[in-house]
Amino acid sequence: MAASHTENVPAVPSPALQAAFAAAARSLGWTVTEQHGLVQAAAGVSVWSWGERVTVQLHTDGATVTSTCAMPLQIVDWGKNARNVGALLAALSPLPS
């Protein structure tokens, strides 16, 4: 299983929240796709990894943000997934109401 990092974000789910997550991911230079209640982003290859997939799943009491290494066999991420989640949440701040 690939290395990953997940954080739950308490917020009121709405189309504005989904759009805010997508805009925040784009501001980080990530490639973004959106579906109802789901934002998926691809972070590029770096010295530390073969890239990561960042997923934001909206649910009734907020959102779950997960960053997972794109290479399934990569079991060590040197903190890259936690940094991806932190960067996305920082780019999103403050949360839309």
Secondary structure by P-SEA (a helix, b strand, c coil): cccbbbbbbbccccaaaaaaaaaaaaaabbbbbbcccbbbbbbcccccccbbbbbbbbcccbbbbbbbbcccccccccaaaaaaaaaaaaaaccccc
